[in-house]
């Protein structure tokens, strides 16, 4: 047993009680409702599908049992990060672009720094121990990702801009792959907070950590790499047509 303090989403659920592990924090629920109302009245009708998807992703991330599972399994934490950066953020960017003219270099650097910081064991322990730091780091990952995807998914793509956007998406895919490789091939357990939780779910902590790396690689890296390829192809087609 380890003596780690209780994180925001804790306690870790038992295998037979997963669907009871919903997070009904009144502050969180109030914040989501207020955000949904503000978002709904700021967007055009054609953006409401994206808003609904983005809000649904946030509910899954912070209200559903996935939140509690991030306390049990580090692999669930990896899935949580992907849900924010590759589902919620681009959906919100389609619904309501956030600072779309900000250079993508800045937002990519910010979201990459947040992803890497999350996976540093010392930083992870601090986040685990502090609800305030937990939410600061969630915002540090979600907001730059929202800004990044606002620039990447902005309308008016040209042959030149398609190449630039593909390179930026490829950069984000590279960060996912780098973190995934570090987790997969680490020789020992980096996050001792998950030793007990992983054991309850029948996984050695190192196997859970390796699974997190594979999650960052496969559903993280590959779809982004595919999107970068499609952008390159579209840019090539537009350049050829011109």
N, C-alpha and C positions, 0 to 999 in steps of 0.2 A: 504494500500500500504506500502511496506517496502522500505528502502533506500539502499538496498544492491548494491554494485558496479557491473558493467557488467562483467560477467565471459568470459573466452575464447570463448566458443561456442555460446554466446548470440548474439542477444536477443532471448528470448523464442518465438517459433512460435505460431501463432494463429491456432486454429483447422482447419480452412479452407485454410491455407497457408502452411501446413506441407511440401508438396513436392517441395516447393520453397526454403526450408531452408537448402540447400546444403552449405557445407563449402569449399570455393575455395581459402582458404589462400594459396598464392603462395609459401611461405616458407614450409608449410606442404606438398603441392603437390610435390614440388621439392625434399623434403626429402624422400617421399614415392617412387618416381621414382628412385632416386639414390639407395635407399635400395633395391628395386626390382631388379635393374641391378646387384648390387653386389651379392645379394642372388642367382640370376639365374646362374651366372658364377661360384659360389662356390659349388653348389650342383651337385650331380649325377643325371642322368636322372630319376631314380626311385624316387627321392625325390621331383620332380617338382610339383606333385599333392599336396603334403603337403605345398609347398611354395606358390602355387596359393591360396590354402584355407586360409593360414595364412595372405597373403597380402589382400585377399578379406575381411577377418575379420577386418583388420586394416582400410580398406577403409570404411566399414560399420560403424566402431566405430568413426572415426574422420572426414570423408568427408560427409557421408550420413546425412539425417535429424535426425538420432539418436543423433548426437552430439548436435544439438540444443535442442532436446527433453530432454537431461540431464539438461538443464537449467530450463525447465518448470516443469518436474516431477522427484522427487527423485527415483521413481520406474524405470524410464529410466536410471538413473545413476547406479542402481543396475544391470540392464541388461547389461549396458556398461562394468561394471567390470567383469561380468561373461564371456562376449564375449572375453575380453582380456585374462583372466586367464584359461578358460576352452575350448576355441576354437583357438584363435590366437596362444597362447603360445605352446600348444601341437602340433599344425600343424607345427609351425616353428621348434619345437624340432625334429619332424620326418624328416623334410627337411634338417635341418642343426643343429645337436646337439651342444649345447653350454655348454662347460665345463662339459661333461657328467660324469667325474670321481670325480667331486666335491661332497662331502657327501650331500646326500639329506636332512640331518638334517639342514644344513646351509641354503640351498635355501628355504626349507619349513618355517624355522623360519623367513627368510627375507620377503617372500611373505605374510605370516600370519601377520607380523608386519605392512606391507604396507596396507593390507586390513583393519585391525583394525584401523590404523591411519586415513585412509580415512573417517571412520565413526565417529570419534570424532568430535563433533560440533565445537570446537575451531579450530581444524586443517582444517575442511571442510570450515570454513569461510575464513581462510588464503588462501586455494587453490582457492576458489571462487574469491578472490580479487587479485590474482597474476597469470599472465600467466606463468611466470617462474616457480613458485612453482607447478602450474598445471602440467607442463610437467615433472618436477622432480618427482612428485608423480606417474605420468603415467609410467615413466621408472622404478621407484622403485617397481611397481607392475608387469609390463610386463617382465622385464629382469630376476628377480629371478624366476618367473613362467616358463619362457623359460628354465632356467637352471634346475629347478625342474623336468619338464617333460622330459628333455633330459636324466636325470638319471633314471626316472621311465620307460620310453619307450625304453631304450637302449636294443639292441638285446642280446641274450645269457642268457635269463632268466632261472633260475634253481629253484628247489624246495625251497631252502633256500632263494634265492633272491626274489622269488615270495612273500613269507611271509613278508619280509622287505618292499618291494614295496607296498604291500597291506596296511601295517600299515601306511606308509607315505601318501598314497592316502586317507586313512581313517582319518588321521590327518587333511588334507586339507578340507575334507568333514565336519569334526567337527568344523573347524573355520567358514565355511559357515553357518552351522547350528546355531552356537553360535551368530554370527552377525545377522542372520535372526530372531532368537528368541528375541534378544535385540530390533530390529526394530519393530517386530510385537507386542510385549507386552509393549513397552514404554508407559507410561501413558499420555504423552503429545508430542507436536510437537518438534522435536529436530533440525530441519533444517528450520528456518524461511524464508530462501531465496526462498523456493518453495511455499510459501503460495499463492502468486498471480498467479504463473504459474499453480499450481494445480487447482485453482479456474477457470481459463480460460478453463481448460479441464474438468470441471464438477466434480472435486474431492475435498473433504476437504483435507487439508494438512495431517491430521492424517491418513486418509484412504490411501492416496498416500504412506505415510511412511510404513504403514502396508502391502501394496501391495509389496513394496520393500523387506520387510522381507520375504514374501511368495515366491518372486522370488529367494531370496538367499536360501531358504529352498528347494523348489521343483526342478527347473531346476539347482540349484546349488548343494545342498546336495545329492539328490537322484542319479543322474548319477554317481557321484564320489563314493558313497557307492556301487553302482552296479559294478563299475569297480574294486573296492577293493575286492568285493566278487568273481568276475571272476578271479582275480589274485590268490586269495586264492585257488580257485577250481583248477586252472591250476597247482599251486604248489603241491597241494595234489595229483593230478593225476600223476604228474611226480615223486613224491616221492613213490607213490604206484607202478608205473611201474618199478622203480629201485629195 
